[in-house]
Amino acid sequence: MTEKKKSDEKRKDEGASRSGFDVESITWGFAEHLRYTLGDDRYSATDHDRFMALAYAIRDRILHRWIKARQLHRQSDVKRVYYLSLEFLIGRAMTNNVINLGIESEVREAMEELGYRYEELADQEVDAGLGNGGLGRLAACFMDSLATMKIPAVGYGLRYDYGIFRQKIENGMQVEQPDDWLRWGNPWEIERPDISFPVHFGGRVESAREKGVRIYRWVDTQPVVGIAYDMPIVGYGGDTVNTLRLWSARAAEEFDFDDFNAGDYVEAVSAKVMAENLTKVLYPNDKLYLGKELRLRQQYFFVSSSLRDIFRRFRATGKSWDRFHENAAIQLNDTHPSLTIPECMRILMDEEHLAWDEAWDVTVRSTGYTNHTLMPEALEKWPVPMLESLLPRHLQIIYEINHRFLQKAITVFPGDMAKIAKVSLVEESDPKQIRMANLSIVGTHSTNGVAALHTELLKSRLVPEMAQIFPQRFNNKTNGITQRRWLLQANPPLAELITGAIGEGWITDFSRLTELKPFADDPGFLDEFRKVKKQAKEALALQLRREQGIRLEIATLFDVQVKRIHEYKRQLLNALHIVMLYNRIRDGKKDDFQPRSFLIAGKAAPGYAMAKLIIKLINNIAQVVNSDTAMKGKLALHFVPNYRVSLAEKIIPATDISEQISTAGTEASGTGNMKFMCNGALTMGTLDGANIEIAEEAGAENLFLFGLKADEAEALIPHYDPSPYITEDEEIRRAVELLFSGHFNFAEPGIFDPVRDMLLGGRDRYLHLADLRSYADAQRRAEQLYRNEPEAWCKKAVLNIASAGKFSSDRTIAQYASDVWDIGPRPVGEDGSAREIIEDARAIQDRRTRKERRHG
């Protein structure tokens, strides 16, 4: 063999090693990135450097399949799902990618050979905090399921420089600190400077008649450029790798030399600073006008960049616009992307020159809308003057949509102007507001709720008139979670126990968990389950002690409420019950008491004063309870700061009781309840959201249900009086009196007066005291079962796990794919050879040469 042939063979081998899944290839990949990508040696490498080197080595193995998937999807002219969400709470990526690629044992062995522990390197990764809670975590689960189910998809969102804030607790109060998650770089993303689009704001609209047709031009605008950053989303098994495309804002002009030469250095870069503020931070505080305006700018920037990218991809097919729905299914995750509708119309009419009816048909047939709230005040509205200033052409289009829609609505409600006013896209307030939920329903072919109760209440309570006008558009898609993240990754001992009992089919077919039901009567399996739960408690206790100085008693019942802090989620109800338990122990009623550790975690929106005060109240109660020697070994309460995905992955497996206690009729679905369920926690909950379906699957006897039903709560709210619940129940009266006596705020008189006024002054829309006795009784049943019948408790836990199969995001996505998107799987197949790398590089240059020739 000649030296040239030897050299060629060596290059091919090296190319293959970068995609190799064996231990030696991974070891070499790690070592090469440590030296040649990061420029480190044994003396200079930090723990974070080693994490980055391993991440790059894993990314190499993803890239090969990622490119292969994109090529196949392009060559096959597939239909794609475009999932538009302003939040993607993806957490850490390394462990998820390693598991989905199926190389966990190889990565562990490779790191051990080099003297490192894989877990320690993985712990260096910072959570990608690109979401605020359930909405963003749902989007992340959906992206995992789409890839696992081999459905071509692109997720679109924003690349926030600063994610959801880091929460610090000072003197019991939440303090928000910047979450600079990109400080050390993100090894999973690839910048695509060649994929960029101008996004326009402000200006004015000119109109003229050309060839008998009215033409509109949006002129004198202020442009901002959207730059694409791509992250791979690896499906389980590694066959399909989809794309999460996040947009970052850049100034159209980096620098104003005239201002600079005139000596005004600040003004020279002011445009750049203003433009890039768009993607600086997740969800600015919208209590003030400037915060609202920035949020509206964010939403339009994200929508416009995404739509231009989607349309660019479609134009390459050469098809006519009436076939757009054959290639694209656009899903709006809540109302945040609702400007998709007028933006789609604007581009199709003003740039592609389609007539209104043609553009409207393309828009409606290709888009769907997911509603996530039942509370009218949470439905987005934008002031007309703000829209007129920032997006004048879009306001014109919205008015025209409304005009045409109301002509239809009048035929459904002839002469009923009250109902016409309710369905109008324009709310006649001062100033006028545009109702984005109404726009989303009118401008799409599908509106879905996210749990059976939620969808029913959506149609009967929130937008009943819309449901009458468009009965065929409303449907239910109960939310789900990805079992790969929330069981296989988050709880390996439990995953191993389940696989040992029923095989590994549940990893991709969660319905297979029903095969676990017979094991609920197997004493040996129940004993192993207890060991798994104890192991999870020990792991959580170790982490909380190391990171927060929190000491947990492993032998206690772990009662957990982790979610966004909000009045309707009723952390305050939990706190009231804890005060009741505190009083019982102080009264000497210890003998029949199950020792408990209460864990509460979650973030309050920076501008939500009541939610922040509830955090303060919980921390003050915790300080008193935990310092009282009479409570030692009996009762403990801890507020865990900075709740995030990676922390949830530790807390959820360790939990015994899952608190899902929202006022019935307020929670759309919830997904935390599903995560706890499949990890063997028992639900303490109201008949709200997906709790109802959990009870249907597991049996109501295997949950602890309490409280008013949705219709009962709705009927009570208008004339709710908290007084009888206090005067007629001695234990509740004493708890309320103690809570507001100054016992928990001795040095801070009056600080909790707003909570007292809300709770006792007739302004409590969430009926805390109306449900408190029922809640306390359900808690009593739970503690007695845990204390006196541990076998029965474990049996219920296993039956919950065995009944969790419905709540996979795979099932949810399959329903969207069939009912809304009309799309199926497209397997990618085997990897190509290393030679393809060279062929692709040559093809790229060939395409560039041909392009240069075409353009002279």
N, C-alpha and C positions, 0 to 999 in steps of 0.2 A: 504494500500500500504506500503510495507517495505521501510526502509530508503534507501536501495540500489536502489530500483526502483525509489524512489523520486529523488535520486541523478542522475540516468540515464536520467530521464525525464528532469531534470534541465539542464543537459549537452546538450541534444538535443535542448531545447529551446534556450540555449545560442548560439549553432551553427546556429540555424535558424536566430537569431537576427543579426548575422554578415552579413547575406545576405538579411535581411528584408528591405523593401523600405518604411515602415511607419515612421512617425515622431519620435515615441518613439525609434525605433531601431536605427535610424540615430543619435538621441541625445545620446543614450548610447554608440554607436560606437565612436562618437567624444570624449566623456568624458573619455572613457576607454583608447583610444590612447593617449590622453593628459597626463594621469597619468602613464599608464603602458608601453607605447612605448617611450614616450618622457621624462617621469620622472618629469613632471611639476605639480605644484599646482597653486592655485589662486595668489600666491605671485611671482612666478618665471616665469610664462608663458609669452612669448612675442607674438606680432602679428604674427610673422612668425611661432612660435610654434603652434598657433591656426590654421593657414593655413595648416600646416603639419598634424595636428590631423584630420582635416576635410578631407584632401586628402586621408589619410590612411583609414578613414571610408568609403569613396566612393570607394577606391580601393578594399576593402573587398567585396563590392557588385559586383564589376567587376570580381574579381578572380573566384567566384563561376561559372559564366557563361563562363569565359575564359577557365577554366579547362574543363567544359562540352563541349565546342566547340572543343577543342583539342582532347578529347576522341572520340567524334563522328567522326571527320575527320579521326582519326587513325583507328577506328574500321570499318569505311565504305570504307576504301581504296580509298579516294577521290583524284581527280586531284586537284593540287594546282597551283595557280599563284605565282611565285617568282619574286617580283619586285625589281630589283637591281638599286639603285640610290645612288650616292655619296652625295646627299643632301636630307634632309627631313626637310623642314621649318615648323615645326608643331606648333610653337607658344606656347600659354598656353593650358594646357590640362583640367583643372578642369571644366570650364564652358561648354566645349564641351562634356565632359564625362557626366556631370549632365543632360544636355539637351538630349543627345542620350539615356541615361538610362530612361528618362521620370520622373525624381524625383526632378525637379527644385523647385516646390512649397513646397514639403516636406522638402527639404534641407533649404530653406528660413525660413520656420516655425520653424524647429528645432533650427536654429541659433538664431532666434528672441526670442524663449523661454529662451535661455541662455544669452540673452542680447547682441548678436553680429549682425552685418550686413553682410550678405552673400557677397555682392559686395566688402566690405572692405577686407574680408579674401581672396577672389579670386584675388584681386589686388596685393596680396603679392607674387603671383607666378611669377617667372622669365621666360621670353620667352626662349624656347629651340631653340637657334639660330643655328640649324644644317643645314643651307642652306644659299645661297647667294642671292636668288631672286626667279624669276618665276619658275625655274626648280625645286627647292626644295618645293615651295608652291604647285606646280602641283602634285608632288609625295604625299604630305600630303592629298590633295583633293582626289586623286585616292585611297589612303588607306581607307579614310572615305567611299567612294562609294562602294568599294569592300566589306567592312563589312556590310554596309546598305543593299546591294543587296545579302547578304548571300553567297558570293563567297569565298571559302576557299583560303586564301592568306597569304603569309609571305613577309613583306618588309625587305630588307637587306640594311644596311648602316654602317656608322662609328659613334662610340660614341666619338665625339671630346670633349676633356676636355675643350677646349676654342672654342666657336662657332664663327660665324661671328663677327668681332670686334665691340665694342661699339664706335660709332662715336661722337666725341666732336668737336665743332667748336671753334677755337682760332684765333682771328684776321681774321676771315672769312675763315680760312683754315681748312680742315678736319684733325683731329688728331685721329689716331687709338689707342684705348685702349683695353686691354684684356677683353674678355667677359667670365668671370669666372662663367658660368651659373650653374656649379655643386658645387659651393662653399658651399651652405647650404644643399646639397643633392637633389636627385630627387625622390620624393615619388612614382612616377608612374613606376619606373623601378625595375626589379628583376634581380640580378646577377645570372648567370648560370655557376658557375665554373666547373661543370661537363661537360659542352658543350664547349670544347676548342680544337683547332687544331693547329699543327705546320705549320708555313708558312716559306718557305725557300727563301733565296736570295744568289746571288753570286755563288761561286763554279765553277765546270766544269762538262762537260758531258763525260761519258765513254760509249763506245759502244762495243758490242761483239756479236758474232753469236752463238745462242744456238738452237739446233735442227733445223737448217736451217733457223732460224728467227733472224733478227737483233734486239737486245735488247739494250735499252738506260738506263743509270743510271745517275741521277743528284747527284753528290757527293761533299763532302767538302763544304757544304753550311753553311750559318749563319742563324739559325732558330730564329723565333719570334713566340710567341704563341698568338693566337686570342681567347679572352674570350668573351662569349656571354652575352649581357644584353638585356632583353626583356621588351618591353612596350606594354600594351594592346591597341588595336584600336577598339573602341566600335562602332558598327553599330547603326543607329537610330532605336529605339525600343528595343535595348539590346539583340536581339535574337542571333546575331553572334558577337563574339569578336575575331578578328584576332590578329596577332602578328607583331610588328615591332622589328626585331632583329638587334641590333647594336653591332659592334665588337670593343673591346678595346685591345690594344697591351700590352703584357707583355713579359718580358725577359724569355728566355728558362731556364736560370740559374740566380737566384736572386743575387748571391754573389760569388765572386772569393776569396776563402780563402787563396790561395797561394799569391796573390797580397796583401791581407790584412795583412797576417803574415809577409810579406816582408816590410811592412810599407807604401806601396803605396795605401793609403785609397781611393784616387780618382779613380785610375784605377780599384779598386776592384768592384766598382759599375758602371763603365762606360758603360759596355754592357747593363745593365738594363736601364740606362738613354737613350742610343741610341735607344734601342728597343721601349721604351715607348714614344719617340718623334713622332713615327708614327701616333698616334692618339691624339697628344697633341693639334693641332690647325687645324681648317678648312682651306683648300686651302692655303697653304703657297705661299708667293710671288715667282712666278716662273720666274722672270726676270733674276735670276742668276742660274748657273748650279746646285748648291746645292738645290735651291728651286724646280727646275724641277725634280731632282732626288728624293726628298722627296715626291713630288706629285705622281711620278710613283710608288714609294714604297707603298704609301697609296692605290693606285688603285689596285695593285696586292694583297696586304694584304686583302683588302675588298673582292675582287673576289675569292681568294683562300679559305678564311674562309667560305664564303657563299656557294661555290660549294661543299666543303667537307661536309657541313651540309646538303645540298640538296641530295647529293649522299648517305650519311648515312641514311637519311630517306627512300630513295628508296631501298637500300639494305635490309632493314627490311621487305620489301614486299616479298622478295624471287623471284621476277620476273627476267626474262632475260633482258639484256640491250636494246634489240630491242623494248621493250615495255615502255621504259623510258618516251617517249613523252605522253603516256597515263596517267602518274601520274604527270608530271611537264611541266609547261609553264613558261619559263624564259624570262623576258622582260628587255632589256637593256635600261635604261633611259639616252639617249645620248651616247657618246663614252666612258665616264669614266669607265664603266664596260666592255669595249670591249675585255680586256684580258681574259674574260670568254671563248672566243673561243679557243685560244691556250691552256688555262689551262684545259678546258674540254677534249680536244684532248690528252693532256699529261697524265691526270689521267686515261682516258679510255685505252690508249695504253700502257703506262709504268707501271701502277699499276693493271689495270683490264685485260690487255693483249688482247685487241681487235685489230683486223687488222685495217689498216688505213680507208678503205672504211666503215667498220662497225662503227668506232668511228665518222667518218665524218657525217654519216647518223644520228646518235644519236644527235650530236651537232646541225646540221642544223634544224632538225625537231622539236627540243625542244626550240629553241631560236628565239626571235624577237628583232628588233632594232627600236628605236624611234629617229629620227633626229630632232634637235632643232635649227639649224642655217642655214642661207643662205650665210654667209660670209666665203669665203675660208680660210681667215686667222684665223678664229675661230675654224676650224676643227683641232682636235688634231693630232699631229705627234710626234713620239719619235725618238731621234737619235739612229741609229744602235749601235754605241759604248756603249751607256748607257744601252740599252737592252742586249747587249752581256756581259756586266759586271754584271748586276743584275739578268738577266733572260736568261741565255745562252740556255737552252733547249727550251724555248718558241720562241726564235729567230730562232732556227732550224726549229721548226714547222711552223712558219710564212713563212719562205722561201719555205718550201715544199707546203704549201697552195698556195702561190703565183705561184710557178712553175706549179702546176696542173691547177690553175685557168687560167693562161695566155695561156695554151694550148687550153682552151675553147674559150678565148677571140680572139685568132688568127682566129678561124673559123668564128667568127662574123665580124671581121675586117681584112680580109686577105690582107697582105701587107701594112696595114696602121699603121706604127710604132709609129706615133704621138698619135693615139688613144690608142694603146697598152701601151704606156708609161703613159698615163693619168689614165688608170684603174689599173695599177700595184699597188700592195700594198707597193712597195718600190719606193720612190722618189729618183732619181739619183742626189742628191744635195751633198754639201760638208759640213758636213758629210751626208751620206745617212740617210733618214728618213723613218720610217714606218707610213703609212697613216692609222690611226685607223678607220676613217669613211669607207674607202674602205674595210678594214678587216671586219667591222661590216655588211656591205652589203653582202659580199661574204659568210660569215660564218653563216648567219641566213636565215630563210625561209620567213621573212616579214620585210620590211622597210617602215615605215610610216612617213609622215609629220604630222603637227599638226594644219593645217588650209588649206582650199581648195587652196588658192593662193600659200601658202608655198609648198604644195605637187607638184603643177604644176611646180613651179620654181625649185624645187628640181630635178625633172625629166628633165626639159628643159634647165636649166642653170647651176646647181651645178654639177650634175653627169649624164649628158645625156647619156654617153656611157654605164654606169652601167644600166641605165633604158632600153637600147636596149638589153643588154645581159640578164637581168632578168626582163622582163616586167611584169611578173605575181607576182613579189614580192613587187612591190610598191603599196601603198594604203594610203588613207587619214584617219586620226582620229582627227577631230577638237577638240582642248582642251576644257575643261570645268572646272567649279568650283563647290564646294559643297555648295548648298543653306542652308544646316544646319549651317555651319560656317558663311557664308557671308551675310545671310539675317536673318535667325531665331535667331542666336546668336548675330550677330553684330548690328542688328537693330530691337530690340523687338517691338517698337511702330509700325514700318511699317509692320512687320510680323503679328502683331495683327490686323492691319487695313485690310491687304490682307485676312487673315483668316476669319475675320468678313464678308467680301464681298463674298468669293467663297469657304469657308471651308478650312480645313487643308490638303487636299489631295496633294497640291503643295509641301509639305515638302518632300515627297518621289517620287512624279511624277511632275517634274518641268514644264512639258508641260501643266499642268492644268492652268498655269498662263494666257493662252489665254482667259480664262473665265473672266479675268479682263478687257478686251477691252471695253465692254459697259460702264464701270464705268469712262472711259475717257471723257464721255459726261455728267457725273453726277455732278452737281455743289456742292452738299453736300460732295461727295467723294473727289473732288478736294480740297475743303476747309480743309477736314481732312488731306489730303496729305500735304498741306502747313504747317499745324500745326506740323505734324511729322517731316518735314524737319527743321522747326525752332527749334524744340526740339533737334534734332541731332546737329544743329549748336551751340546751347547753351551748350550742353554736351562737344563738342570739345573745344569751347572757354574756358570753365572752366578748362579742363585738361591742355590745352596749357598755360594758365595763371599761373596755379599752378606749372607746371613742368618746363616751359621755360621762364616765364615772358612775353610771347607773348600775346598781346591784340588784339582780333578780333572784328570787328564791325559786329554784327549779321545781320544788315539790308543790308549788301553788298552782291554782287554776289560772291560766293566762287568758284574760278577757281583753279583747283588742278592738279598738275603733280607729281605723286609719283611713282618712279621706280628707278632701278639702273642707276647711272649716266654714260652715254656713249654718244659719239658723234652721233651715229646713232639714239639714242632716242631723240635727239635734244632739250635738255634743253636750249641750246644756242638760238634756234629759239624762244622759249618762252621769253627768256631774251631780245632779240632784239625787240620783240613786246611790251614788258613792257616799254622799252626806248621810243618807238614811242608814247605810251600813256602818258608817262611822259612829252614828248615835247608838246603834244596837250594841256595838262592842263597848262603848263608853258606859252603857247601862248594865254591862256585865253578862250579856248574852253571847258568850264565846263558845260554849260547849258544842252547840249544833251548828257551828259556822264553818263553812269551807274556806280555808285561807285562799286569798286571791291577790293576783297582781294585775292591775288595770294599766293598759298601755294605750295612750291616745297620741295620735300624730296627724299632722296636716298643716297646710299653709292657708293663711287668710289673705284675701286680696288686699294689696296695700291701702286702698281707699275704703275698705269695709270696716268701719269703726266697731260695730257690734261684734263681728267675728273676731277681731283682735282683742276685744275686751273679754270674750269667752275664753280665749287662750290664757289671758292673764288670770281669770278666775280659776281655771283648771290648775294652773301652776301654783296659785296661792293655796288652794285646797291641798295639793300634793305636798307643799312645804309643811303644812300643819299635820297632815296625816302621817307623813313619813318620819316626822320628828317626835311623834307621840309614842312613848315606849309601850303603851297599852296596845298599840296596833302592830307591834313587831311580830312577824311571823303569821299575822292574820290578814292585814290589809295594807296594800301599797298602791300608790298611784304615781305614774311617771308620764310626763309629756316628753315625747322623743323629738328633738329638734330636726329640722331639715329632712323631712320625709321625701323620699325619692325612690326610683325604681329599684336600685341596688339594695336599698334598705328594706323595701317591701319584700324582696326575694329572701330576706332573712326572717322577717317578722311573720309572714304568712304561714310558713311551714310549722312554726312554733306555737301557733294559736290554738286554744281550746274553744273559746266562744268568739264568734264573729258578729260584731255589732252592726246591724243593718236596720237602723231605727228611725228612718225618715218618716215624716207625717204621710200617711197613706194618700196617694194622689199627687205627690210632689216629685218623686224620683222617677226619671224616665225609665231607667233600667237598672243601672249599677252593673259593674263588672267585678268589683272587689268581692262581692258576695260569691261569685263563681270561682274566683281564685282560692278563697278560703274553703269553699265546699270541696274542691278536688284535692285539697291538702288535709282533709279530715277534721276541719273545724265545724262545730255545730252553729247554725245560724240563730241568733237572737234577733227577731225581726218583725216588722209590721207587714201587712199584706199590701206591699207597694212594689212597683217596678217588677224586676225579674224574681223577687222573692216568691211571688205567687207561683211562677213556673217551677222554681226550685222545690217548693212544697208539693207541687203536682208530681214531680219526678221522684223525689225522695220519700214522699209521704209526710203529711203534716205532723204526724206523731214523731218524726225524726228531726223536727225543728222546734224552736221555742217561739211560738207566734203570740202576738199580743196586740192590743190597741184597736182603735176605730178603723173601720174600712173606709175606702175612698169616698163613697157616697155619704156615709155617716159624718165624716170629717167635713165635707163640703156643706152639708146641711147645718152643722153646728157653728161654723165660723161666723156667720152674720150676727148671731146673738150669743156668742161665747162669753161666759162669765167665769173666771177662774175661782171665785170665792168659795163656792160649795165644795170644790175638791180639796180645799184647805181646811175649812171649818168642820167638814164631816169625816176627816181622816186624820187622827191624832198624829200618826207617824209622819205624814206629809207636812202637817202644820209645823211640827218641831224641826223638820229638816229645812223648810223655807225660812222659819224664824232664825235658825242658826246661821243659815247661809248669808242673811242680810243683817245680822246682828253686829257685825264688826269682828266676829271671831276669826274670820279668815283674812281680814284686812285691817288689823288693829292699828297699824301705823299709817294707813291710807284711807282715812274716813271719807265715805261718800263715793269712792271710786267705782263701786258696782251699782250705783243708783240707776244708771240707764238699763242695766239688766233687770233690776227689780221692777222698774217702771214698765218695761216691755212685758215681763212675765205676769205681773199682777195688775197692770193698769188697763187690761182689755185690749191691748194691741198685739197680743200673741197670736199671730195667724197660724202658728204651727202646733198649737194645742198641747204644749208640754204637760201641763198639770192634768189635762183630761186623760192622758195616756199613762201618767206616772204610776198609778196603783196597779194597773194591768201589767205594766213593765216590771215593777218590783215583784209581783207575784210570779211572773215568768222567770225572773232571775232566781227566785227562791226555788222553783221547781228544778232549774238547771243545777244549782249548787247541791241540792239534795241528791240528785241523780249522780253527779260527779263524785260526791263524797261516799254515798252509801251503796251505789251499784256501778262500780267501775267497769265490770264486764258489759253491762247494758249500755254504758256511755260509749265504749269502744265499738260495740256493735252498731250503734247509730252512726258513729263516725265513718265506719267502713261502708255502711249503706249509703251515706252521703257521697262518698267517693265513687261508689259503683253506680250512682244515679247521675253523675255529672256529665255523662256523655253528650247530652243535648247542648251543653254550653261551650262547645268548641267554636272558635271563629271559623274553622273549616266548614262547619254546617251553615253558619251565617253567610259566608262567601258563596257557598254552593247555591243558596237560595237567591242571593243577589244575581249570580251568574245566570241562573235559569229564568227568574221572574222579571228582572229589571234590565240586565245588560245583554242578554241573548249571546252568551259567549261560552266557549268551552276550553279545555286544556290543550296546550300545544307542547308536547315533550320536546326537549332539545336533543337528547340522545348522547352518544359517547363523545368524549373529548377528541379533538383532532390531534394530529401529530405536531411535533416541535417544528417541522418544516413549515407549517402554516404561519408561524411567526415571521419568518423571512418573506413568505409570499405576501402576507398582509402589508409588510413594510414596503415591498416593491409596488404593490397595488396602490398604496396611498400616494406614492410618487407619480405613478402613471396617471391617476386621477387628477393630480395637481397639474401635470403637464398638459393634459387634455383641456382642463379648465382655462389655463393660461392661453392656449391656442384659440379657444372659442372667443375669448375677450380681447384678442389681438395682441 
